Amino acid sequence: MPTVSSSIEIAAPEERVWDLESDPRRYPEWVVATDRMLDVPSDGLRHGATYREYGGVAPFKSESEWLVTVFDPHRRQVPLGDDGTVELELTIEIEPIDGGSRLTHTLEVRPRGMLAALLRVMWPLVMRRRLQRSNDQTVANARRLVESGST
């Protein structure tokens, strides 16, 4: 399956990075592929929580629902997204390093139906680069917000 991964060092403890990663209300501020949130859990993220958003990487924008399948506070969470044509698995990992934290976002794309055939052609030509840029910018935005104290 097509996969992109981005990692960045952040000069802040993993708790501050986790706070940003665990607040879906703020995703439109810094997650490049999130245009707006449609529904967020009132009691915050946890294992089994769901949220809905509108977004994606052009030309593939739509509503999607995400289910948190792994939730290991301050270390790892895995939301599984679905928009009806593609399933997305986002693995978010935070590890302490000397002087701060390392944040890694790994996104696996699992297209269905006709989109699977289209993605086989578009992935190496266009979509891999677009998705990688989006992922790279998202982790850079997280660093900017956390290091500026905006979390």
HELIX and SHEET records of a PDB file:
HELIX    1   1 GLU A   14  GLU A   21  1                                   8    
HELIX    2   2 PRO A   24  ARG A   26  5                                   3    
HELIX    3   3 TYR A   27  TRP A   30  1                                   4    
HELIX    4   4 GLY A  113  MET A  122  1                                  10    
HELIX    5   5 TRP A  123  MET A  127  3                                   5    
HELIX    6   6 ARG A  128  GLU A  147  1                                  20    
SHEET    1   A 7 THR A   3  ILE A  10  0                                        
SHEET    2   A 7 GLY A 100  PRO A 111 -1                                        
SHEET    3   A 7 VAL A  86  ILE A  97 -1                                        
SHEET    4   A 7 ARG A  76  ASP A  82 -1                                        
SHEET    5   A 7 PHE A  60  ASP A  72 -1                                        
SHEET    6   A 7 THR A  50  VAL A  57 -1                                        
SHEET    7   A 7 THR A  34  ASP A  39 -1                                        
END                                                                             
